[in-house]
Amino acid sequence: MKKILLYCFLMSFITSCGFKVADKSQFNNFKIQNVSAVGDKRVNFKIRNFLLNNDKETSENIIFVKLNTKRTKSVKEKNLKNEITKYQIVLNTKLDVEMKINNLIFDISSSVSGNYLVGENYSTSLSNERKLTDDLIETLSKQILNKINTKLNDL
């Protein structure tokens, strides 16, 4: 009985679950050679700049990125007078990432959404929309960078 317990105890320590701790020093270990973009120009420009600012110029992992974004604005709420009080903005992004060294191609899809209130003035509404769009772009950019790092770290 003792041998069986000892055997089970040793087997539980010898075998592992396969969990690998993410090495933070290996994050952003890629260099973006080219970014081609289709869709909303403002969103693509900001995502592109965020990705280019977070790559390593000295890395040997050269990747090519194809960015496709879609920005959708829809009515979220109306009041009793049938006036619009809230809008919803949805940003959908699809990335095709190609590695030069391994000839590996993978897709990343991400989506974020948010609501903003219609202001008293048109300029206030535009300001609210711009602030929400910038916040959504920042969130989306961080998600994309995290997914790229996760995919490249798995290799």
MDTraj code that builds the backbone (N, CA, C; nanometers):
import mdtraj as md
import numpy as np

residues = "MET LYS LYS ILE LEU LEU TYR CYS PHE LEU MET SER PHE ILE THR SER CYS GLY PHE LYS VAL ALA ASP LYS SER GLN PHE ASN ASN PHE LYS ILE GLN ASN VAL SER ALA VAL GLY ASP LYS ARG VAL ASN PHE LYS ILE ARG ASN PHE LEU LEU ASN ASN ASP LYS GLU THR SER GLU ASN ILE ILE PHE VAL LYS LEU ASN THR LYS ARG THR LYS SER VAL LYS GLU LYS ASN LEU LYS ASN GLU ILE THR LYS TYR GLN ILE VAL LEU ASN THR LYS LEU ASP VAL GLU MET LYS ILE ASN ASN LEU ILE PHE ASP ILE SER SER SER VAL SER GLY ASN TYR LEU VAL GLY GLU ASN TYR SER THR SER LEU SER ASN GLU ARG LYS LEU THR ASP ASP LEU ILE GLU THR LEU SER LYS GLN ILE LEU ASN LYS ILE ASN THR LYS LEU ASN ASP LEU".split()
xyz = np.array([
    [0.0830, -0.1192, 0.0000],
    [0.0000, 0.0000, 0.0000],
    [0.0877, 0.1261, 0.0000],
    [0.1959, 0.1215, 0.0782],
    [0.2860, 0.2358, 0.0837],
    [0.3530, 0.2603, -0.0515],
    [0.3866, 0.1516, -0.1217],
    [0.4505, 0.1654, -0.2524],
    [0.3558, 0.2306, -0.3529],
    [0.2297, 0.1944, -0.3451],
    [0.1314, 0.2513, -0.4379],
    [0.1145, 0.4004, -0.4117],
    [0.1037, 0.4384, -0.2840],
    [0.0914, 0.5805, -0.2484],
    [0.2163, 0.6579, -0.2890],
    [0.3333, 0.5991, -0.2642],
    [0.4582, 0.6639, -0.3022],
    [0.4665, 0.6783, -0.4543],
    [0.4244, 0.5767, -0.5264],
    [0.4255, 0.5810, -0.6719],
    [0.3311, 0.6907, -0.7240],
    [0.2118, 0.6988, -0.6695],
    [0.1159, 0.8033, -0.7110],
    [0.1682, 0.9426, -0.6765],
    [0.2287, 0.9556, -0.5597],
    [0.2837, 1.0837, -0.5161],
    [0.3962, 1.1284, -0.6086],
    [0.4858, 1.0386, -0.6448],
    [0.5957, 1.0713, -0.7349],
    [0.5456, 1.1030, -0.8759],
    [0.4487, 1.0300, -0.9229],
    [0.3947, 1.0550, -1.0573],
    [0.3289, 1.1927, -1.0664],
    [0.2670, 1.2360, -0.9575],
    [0.2031, 1.3672, -0.9606],
    [0.3071, 1.4792, -0.9679],
    [0.4246, 1.4580, -0.9136],
    [0.5300, 1.5595, -0.9217],
    [0.6096, 1.5502, -1.0514],
    [0.6236, 1.4319, -1.1055],
    [0.7036, 1.4149, -1.2265],
    [0.6294, 1.4693, -1.3487],
    [0.5026, 1.4366, -1.3579],
    [0.4257, 1.4854, -1.4729],
    [0.3793, 1.6276, -1.4454],
    [0.3684, 1.7034, -1.5512],
    [0.3217, 1.8407, -1.5352],
    [0.2008, 1.8625, -1.6242],
    [0.1328, 1.9712, -1.6027],
    [0.0110, 1.9987, -1.6776],
    [0.0398, 2.0641, -1.8116],
    [0.1623, 2.1044, -1.8380],
    [0.1960, 2.1688, -1.9638],
    [0.1842, 2.3195, -1.9581],
    [0.1529, 2.3734, -1.8444],
    [0.1414, 2.5179, -1.8295],
    [0.2789, 2.5806, -1.8423],
    [0.2870, 2.6851, -1.9224],
    [0.4142, 2.7536, -1.9423],
    [0.3954, 2.9000, -1.9037],
    [0.4779, 2.9492, -1.8182],
    [0.4702, 3.0872, -1.7743],
    [0.5156, 3.1772, -1.8887],
    [0.4366, 3.2794, -1.9149],
    [0.4716, 3.3719, -2.0228],
    [0.5925, 3.4548, -1.9820],
    [0.6928, 3.4546, -2.0671],
    [0.8147, 3.5293, -2.0422],
    [0.7940, 3.6726, -2.0904],
    [0.7834, 3.7659, -1.9982],
    [0.7557, 3.9055, -2.0323],
    [0.8688, 3.9693, -2.1128],
    [0.9893, 3.9168, -2.1022],
    [1.0995, 3.9739, -2.1790],
    [1.0873, 3.9402, -2.3282],
    [1.0122, 3.8368, -2.3602],
    [0.9933, 3.7980, -2.4995],
    [0.8752, 3.8684, -2.5647],
    [0.7991, 3.9476, -2.4876],
    [0.6864, 4.0199, -2.5449],
    [0.7387, 4.1305, -2.6357],
    [0.6615, 4.1628, -2.7346],
    [0.6961, 4.2626, -2.8355],
    [0.8278, 4.2272, -2.9047],
    [0.8532, 4.0973, -2.9199],
    [0.9746, 4.0514, -2.9853],
    [0.9468, 4.0274, -3.1335],
    [0.9077, 4.1331, -3.2017],
    [0.8823, 4.1259, -3.3439],
    [0.9078, 4.2625, -3.4051],
    [0.9307, 4.2603, -3.5340],
    [0.9502, 4.3843, -3.6092],
    [0.8495, 4.3830, -3.7233],
    [0.7712, 4.4885, -3.7321],
    [0.6713, 4.4983, -3.8371],
    [0.7374, 4.5600, -3.9604],
    [0.7398, 4.4824, -4.0674],
    [0.8010, 4.5286, -4.1915],
    [0.7050, 4.6159, -4.2712],
    [0.5789, 4.5719, -4.2785],
    [0.4833, 4.6428, -4.3616],
    [0.3438, 4.6275, -4.3017],
    [0.2670, 4.7367, -4.3037],
    [0.1278, 4.7337, -4.2600],
    [0.0421, 4.7853, -4.3742],
    [-0.0447, 4.6992, -4.4241],
    [-0.1408, 4.7438, -4.5256],
    [-0.2777, 4.7485, -4.4587],
    [-0.3534, 4.8535, -4.4910],
    [-0.4782, 4.8772, -4.4203],
    [-0.5934, 4.8980, -4.5175],
    [-0.7097, 4.8436, -4.4778],
    [-0.8331, 4.8607, -4.5527],
    [-0.9413, 4.8947, -4.4508],
    [-1.0283, 4.9879, -4.4859],
    [-1.1383, 5.0217, -4.3965],
    [-1.1280, 5.1648, -4.3475],
    [-1.1702, 5.1874, -4.2246],
    [-1.1726, 5.3199, -4.1645],
    [-1.0300, 5.3738, -4.1501],
    [-1.0010, 5.4838, -4.2158],
    [-0.8643, 5.5362, -4.2214],
    [-0.8145, 5.5859, -4.0861],
    [-0.8998, 5.6528, -4.0112],
    [-0.8576, 5.7088, -3.8816],
    [-0.8254, 5.5975, -3.7821],
    [-0.9105, 5.4961, -3.7772],
    [-0.8880, 5.3830, -3.6876],
    [-0.7621, 5.3078, -3.7290],
    [-0.7466, 5.2817, -3.8584],
    [-0.6287, 5.2112, -3.9078],
    [-0.5001, 5.2874, -3.8773],
    [-0.5026, 5.4188, -3.8938],
    [-0.3842, 5.5005, -3.8680],
    [-0.3402, 5.4888, -3.7225],
    [-0.4360, 5.4974, -3.6312],
    [-0.3998, 5.4921, -3.4888],
    [-0.3538, 5.3527, -3.4470],
    [-0.4191, 5.2486, -3.4966],
    [-0.3762, 5.1117, -3.4644],
    [-0.2374, 5.0861, -3.5217],
    [-0.2156, 5.1294, -3.6448],
    [-0.0851, 5.1120, -3.7098],
    [0.0256, 5.1802, -3.6296],
    [0.0022, 5.3040, -3.5879],
    [0.1027, 5.3755, -3.5088],
    [0.1284, 5.3070, -3.3757],
    [0.0238, 5.2565, -3.3114],
    [0.0415, 5.1867, -3.1836],
    [0.1266, 5.0617, -3.2022],
    [0.0982, 4.9848, -3.3062],
    [0.1754, 4.8628, -3.3310],
    [0.3201, 4.8946, -3.3666],
    [0.3415, 4.9960, -3.4489],
    [0.4781, 5.0313, -3.4879],
    [0.5580, 5.0880, -3.3709],
    [0.4912, 5.1524, -3.2767],
    [0.5610, 5.2045, -3.1592],
    [0.5969, 5.0950, -3.0598],
    [0.5326, 4.9796, -3.0685],
    [0.5560, 4.8732, -2.9723],
    [0.6333, 4.7549, -3.0293],
    [0.6931, 4.7693, -3.1459],
    [0.7761, 4.6607, -3.1965],
    [0.9230, 4.6893, -3.1678],
    [1.0050, 4.5845, -3.1804],
    [1.1491, 4.5985, -3.1575],
    [1.2192, 4.6059, -3.2920],
    [1.2980, 4.7090, -3.3091],
    [1.3696, 4.7274, -3.4347],
    [1.4792, 4.6228, -3.4542],
    [1.5301, 4.5653, -3.3455],
    [1.6414, 4.4714, -3.3543],
    [1.5959, 4.3260, -3.3604],
    [1.4680, 4.3003, -3.3628],
    [1.4171, 4.1639, -3.3602],
    [1.4350, 4.0959, -3.4960],
    [1.4510, 3.9641, -3.4913],
    [1.4627, 3.8861, -3.6138],
    [1.3269, 3.8346, -3.6602],
    [1.2257, 3.8429, -3.5769],
    [1.0911, 3.8003, -3.6137],
    [1.0239, 3.9117, -3.6932],
    [1.0369, 3.9050, -3.8238],
    [0.9795, 4.0072, -3.9108],
    [0.8403, 3.9614, -3.9512],
    [0.7422, 4.0515, -3.9326],
    [0.6051, 4.0168, -3.9680],
    [0.5468, 4.1221, -4.0619],
    [0.4529, 4.0779, -4.1417],
    [0.3754, 4.1638, -4.2294],
    [0.2316, 4.1607, -4.1809],
    [0.1683, 4.2771, -4.1728],
    [0.0342, 4.2865, -4.1166],
    [-0.0615, 4.3438, -4.2209],
    [-0.1751, 4.2771, -4.2373],
    [-0.2852, 4.3289, -4.3184],
    [-0.3989, 4.3602, -4.2222],
    [-0.4361, 4.4853, -4.2169],
    [-0.5340, 4.5347, -4.1201],
    [-0.6636, 4.5702, -4.1922],
    [-0.7742, 4.5154, -4.1441],
    [-0.9047, 4.5433, -4.2017],
    [-0.9989, 4.5837, -4.0879],
    [-1.0439, 4.7078, -4.0887],
    [-1.1308, 4.7561, -3.9812],
    [-1.2642, 4.8033, -4.0366],
    [-1.3628, 4.7943, -3.9497],
    [-1.4956, 4.8426, -3.9840],
    [-1.5515, 4.9138, -3.8617],
    [-1.5976, 5.0362, -3.8830],
    [-1.6554, 5.1166, -3.7756],
    [-1.8036, 5.1320, -3.8049],
    [-1.8867, 5.0929, -3.7075],
    [-2.0308, 5.0995, -3.7239],
    [-2.0897, 5.1876, -3.6147],
    [-2.1712, 5.2832, -3.6565],
    [-2.2387, 5.3732, -3.5630],
    [-2.3888, 5.3492, -3.5770],
    [-2.4543, 5.3195, -3.4643],
    [-2.5981, 5.2929, -3.4685],
    [-2.6666, 5.3616, -3.3509],
    [-2.7967, 5.3777, -3.3633],
    [-2.8765, 5.4406, -3.2582],
    [-2.8966, 5.3389, -3.1459],
    [-2.8672, 5.3821, -3.0238],
    [-2.8820, 5.2949, -2.9076],
    [-3.0141, 5.3210, -2.8359],
    [-3.0464, 5.4489, -2.8105],
    [-3.1678, 5.4844, -2.7365],
    [-3.2340, 5.6074, -2.7972],
    [-3.3666, 5.6101, -2.7818],
    [-3.4450, 5.7284, -2.8178],
    [-3.5360, 5.7604, -2.6994],
    [-3.5711, 5.8884, -2.6855],
    [-3.6612, 5.9267, -2.5772],
    [-3.8067, 5.9214, -2.6262],
    [-3.8996, 5.9682, -2.5417],
    [-4.0415, 5.9627, -2.5756],
    [-4.0773, 6.0508, -2.6950],
    [-4.0002, 6.1555, -2.7187],
    [-4.0235, 6.2446, -2.8332],
    [-3.9595, 6.1914, -2.9616],
    [-3.9077, 6.0708, -2.9550],
    [-3.8402, 6.0051, -3.0667],
    [-3.7120, 6.0774, -3.1074],
    [-3.6470, 6.1427, -3.0103],
    [-3.5176, 6.2053, -3.0324],
    [-3.4087, 6.1088, -2.9870],
    [-3.3011, 6.1060, -3.0594],
    [-3.1899, 6.0162, -3.0272],
    [-3.1159, 6.0704, -2.9055],
    [-3.0954, 5.9826, -2.8056],
    [-3.0232, 6.0233, -2.6845],
    [-2.8887, 5.9527, -2.6702],
    [-2.8746, 5.8336, -2.7316],
    [-2.7496, 5.7581, -2.7226],
    [-2.7194, 5.6919, -2.8552],
    [-2.5897, 5.6899, -2.8862],
    [-2.5402, 5.6161, -3.0014],
    [-2.4473, 5.5061, -2.9526],
    [-2.4340, 5.4031, -3.0348],
    [-2.3398, 5.2954, -3.0069],
    [-2.2402, 5.2872, -3.1220],
    [-2.1129, 5.2744, -3.0860],
    [-2.0065, 5.2591, -3.1858],
    [-1.9435, 5.1220, -3.1664],
    [-1.9296, 5.0488, -3.2767],
    [-1.8672, 4.9161, -3.2746],
    [-1.7495, 4.9192, -3.3707],
    [-1.6329, 4.8768, -3.3212],
    [-1.5131, 4.8653, -3.4042],
    [-1.4792, 4.7177, -3.4196],
    [-1.4812, 4.6694, -3.5433],
    [-1.4437, 4.5314, -3.5746],
    [-1.3120, 4.5342, -3.6499],
    [-1.2203, 4.4490, -3.6091],
    [-1.0894, 4.4443, -3.6728],
    [-1.0510, 4.3015, -3.7032],
    [-0.9952, 4.2824, -3.8214],
    [-0.9407, 4.1523, -3.8598],
    [-0.7983, 4.1756, -3.9070],
    [-0.7056, 4.1035, -3.8495],
    [-0.5646, 4.1143, -3.8855],
    [-0.5190, 3.9836, -3.9473],
    [-0.4471, 3.9930, -4.0569],
    [-0.3770, 3.8790, -4.1142],
    [-0.2289, 3.9054, -4.0917],
    [-0.1658, 3.8197, -4.0128],
    [-0.0248, 3.8375, -3.9777],
    [0.0551, 3.7262, -4.0444],
    [0.1605, 3.7658, -4.1140],
    [0.2464, 3.6700, -4.1826],
    [0.3886, 3.6878, -4.1335],
    [0.4480, 3.5773, -4.0862],
    [0.5873, 3.5807, -4.0415],
    [0.6785, 3.5461, -4.1584],
    [0.7861, 3.6206, -4.1710],
    [0.8786, 3.5998, -4.2826],
    [0.9640, 3.4748, -4.2615],
    [1.0083, 3.4509, -4.1390],
    [1.1018, 3.3413, -4.1123],
    [1.0335, 3.2051, -4.1241],
    [0.9225, 3.1881, -4.0561],
    [0.8553, 3.0577, -4.0507],
    [0.7506, 3.0390, -4.1600],
    [0.7256, 3.1425, -4.2400],
    [0.6160, 3.1409, -4.3372],
    [0.4852, 3.1009, -4.2713],
    [0.4648, 3.1505, -4.1511],
    [0.3456, 3.1208, -4.0733],
    [0.2459, 3.2350, -4.0914],
    [0.1210, 3.1995, -4.1155],
    [0.0150, 3.2983, -4.1316],
    [-0.0933, 3.2681, -4.0291],
    [-0.1341, 3.3707, -3.9544],
    [-0.2456, 3.3534, -3.8613],
    [-0.3339, 3.4766, -3.8627],
    [-0.4594, 3.4554, -3.8265],
    [-0.5598, 3.5615, -3.8258],
    [-0.5926, 3.5998, -3.6828],
    [-0.6190, 3.7278, -3.6631],
    [-0.6625, 3.7796, -3.5339],
    [-0.7865, 3.8638, -3.5580],
    [-0.8924, 3.8332, -3.4870],
    [-1.0151, 3.9122, -3.4953],
    [-1.0454, 3.9684, -3.3584],
    [-1.0876, 4.0923, -3.3565],
    [-1.1198, 4.1566, -3.2300],
    [-1.2296, 4.2591, -3.2526],
    [-1.3098, 4.2798, -3.1485],
    [-1.4208, 4.3732, -3.1597],
    [-1.4414, 4.4415, -3.0247],
    [-1.4680, 4.5716, -3.0287],
    [-1.5020, 4.6483, -2.9087],
    [-1.6201, 4.7389, -2.9414],
    [-1.6955, 4.7709, -2.8373],
    [-1.8095, 4.8601, -2.8580],
    [-1.8268, 4.9498, -2.7369],
    [-1.8951, 5.0613, -2.7595],
    [-1.9211, 5.1560, -2.6513],
    [-2.0338, 5.2497, -2.6892],
    [-2.0873, 5.3179, -2.5902],
    [-2.1983, 5.4104, -2.6097],
    [-2.1563, 5.5513, -2.5703],
    [-2.2171, 5.6499, -2.6350],
    [-2.1960, 5.7879, -2.5942],
    [-2.3279, 5.8634, -2.6010],
    [-2.3367, 5.9661, -2.5175],
    [-2.4579, 6.0470, -2.5085],
    [-2.4556, 6.1596, -2.6109],
    [-2.5736, 6.1926, -2.6610],
    [-2.5882, 6.3069, -2.7496],
    [-2.5923, 6.4316, -2.6617],
    [-2.5109, 6.5307, -2.6957],
    [-2.5034, 6.6524, -2.6156],
    [-2.6068, 6.7553, -2.6569],
    [-2.6075, 6.8660, -2.5845],
    [-2.6979, 6.9772, -2.6162],
    [-2.6624, 7.0393, -2.7510],
    [-2.5338, 7.0491, -2.7790],
    [-2.4850, 7.1066, -2.9041],
    [-2.4280, 6.9962, -2.9924],
    [-2.4222, 7.0243, -3.1199],
    [-2.3637, 6.9289, -3.2137],
    [-2.2150, 6.9095, -3.1853],
    [-2.1479, 7.0163, -3.1472],
    [-2.0045, 7.0064, -3.1183],
    [-1.9785, 6.9187, -2.9960],
    [-2.0681, 6.9232, -2.8979],
    [-2.0546, 6.8376, -2.7797],
    [-2.0722, 6.6912, -2.8191],
    [-2.1683, 6.6639, -2.9062],
    [-2.1896, 6.5268, -2.9532],
    [-2.0680, 6.4762, -3.0301],
    [-2.0112, 6.5615, -3.1155],
    [-1.8907, 6.5223, -3.1897],
    [-1.7731, 6.4965, -3.0961],
    [-1.7604, 6.5787, -2.9936],
    [-1.6531, 6.5605, -2.8963],
    [-1.6705, 6.4287, -2.8208],
    [-1.7939, 6.3987, -2.7800],
    [-1.8217, 6.2719, -2.7113],
    [-1.7903, 6.1530, -2.8015],
    [-1.8282, 6.1646, -2.9286],
    [-1.8025, 6.0565, -3.0238],
    [-1.6521, 6.0367, -3.0440],
    [-1.5791, 6.1448, -3.0571],
    [-1.4341, 6.1370, -3.0789],
    [-1.3629, 6.0761, -2.9577],
    [-1.4049, 6.1179, -2.8376],
    [-1.3434, 6.0623, -2.7162],
    [-1.3696, 5.9126, -2.7046],
    [-1.4938, 5.8719, -2.7312],
    [-1.5275, 5.7296, -2.7246],
    [-1.4503, 5.6508, -2.8296],
    [-1.4416, 5.7046, -2.9495],
    [-1.3683, 5.6357, -3.0554],
    [-1.2217, 5.6203, -3.0194],
    [-1.1607, 5.7239, -2.9636],
    [-1.0200, 5.7147, -2.9216],
    [-1.0010, 5.6115, -2.8115],
    [-1.0924, 5.6062, -2.7161],
    [-1.0841, 5.5059, -2.6090],
    [-1.0992, 5.3644, -2.6643],
    [-1.1920, 5.3474, -2.7573],
    [-1.2122, 5.2151, -2.8176],
    [-1.0910, 5.1736, -2.9004],
    [-1.0313, 5.2677, -2.9711],
    [-0.9116, 5.2370, -3.0505],
    [-0.7969, 5.1950, -2.9594],
    [-0.7803, 5.2636, -2.8480],
    [-0.6734, 5.2277, -2.7535],
    [-0.6953, 5.0869, -2.6977],
    [-0.8193, 5.0568, -2.6590],
    [-0.8515, 4.9234, -2.6075],
    [-0.8281, 4.8177, -2.7147],
    [-0.8725, 4.8444, -2.8347],
    [-0.8572, 4.7511, -2.9455],
    [-0.7096, 4.7285, -2.9789],
    [-0.6313, 4.8341, -2.9775],
    [-0.4878, 4.8227, -3.0064],
    [-0.4172, 4.7361, -2.9032],
    [-0.4521, 4.7541, -2.7771],
    [-0.3912, 4.6720, -2.6714],
    [-0.4313, 4.5254, -2.6852],
    [-0.5577, 4.5001, -2.7213],
    [-0.6022, 4.3624, -2.7428],
    [-0.5261, 4.2985, -2.8579],
    [-0.5094, 4.3721, -2.9659],
    [-0.4396, 4.3199, -3.0829],
    [-0.2940, 4.2893, -3.0493],
    [-0.2275, 4.3816, -2.9812],
    [-0.0876, 4.3611, -2.9431],
    [-0.0735, 4.2409, -2.8507],
    [-0.1658, 4.2266, -2.7576],
    [-0.1626, 4.1124, -2.6662],
    [-0.1820, 3.9811, -2.7421],
    [-0.2732, 3.9790, -2.8393],
    [-0.2965, 3.8571, -2.9166],
    [-0.1773, 3.8228, -3.0049],
    [-0.1136, 3.9233, -3.0636],
    [0.0064, 3.8980, -3.1438],
    [0.1176, 3.8411, -3.0555],
    [0.1379, 3.9017, -2.9396],
    [0.2407, 3.8520, -2.8480],
    [0.2111, 3.7103, -2.8026],
    [0.0863, 3.6797, -2.7765],
    [0.0495, 3.5446, -2.7323],
    [0.0757, 3.4439, -2.8432],
    [0.0372, 3.4772, -2.9645],
    [0.0604, 3.3842, -3.0769],
    [0.2093, 3.3621, -3.1004],
    [0.2885, 3.4697, -3.0994],
    [0.4312, 3.4579, -3.1245],
    [0.5035, 3.3917, -3.0087],
    [0.4535, 3.4087, -2.8865],
    [0.5154, 3.3462, -2.7699],
    [0.4877, 3.1966, -2.7672],
    [0.3760, 3.1543, -2.8267],
    [0.3455, 3.0108, -2.8330],
    [0.4394, 2.9368, -2.9265],
    [0.4949, 3.0103, -3.0211],
    [0.5873, 2.9453, -3.1165],
    [0.7183, 2.9283, -3.0486],
])
top = md.Topology()
chain = top.add_chain()
for i, resn in enumerate(residues, 1):
    res = top.add_residue(resn, chain, resSeq=i)
    for name in ("N", "CA", "C"):
        top.add_atom(name, md.element.get_by_symbol(name[0]), res)
traj = md.Trajectory(xyz[None], top)
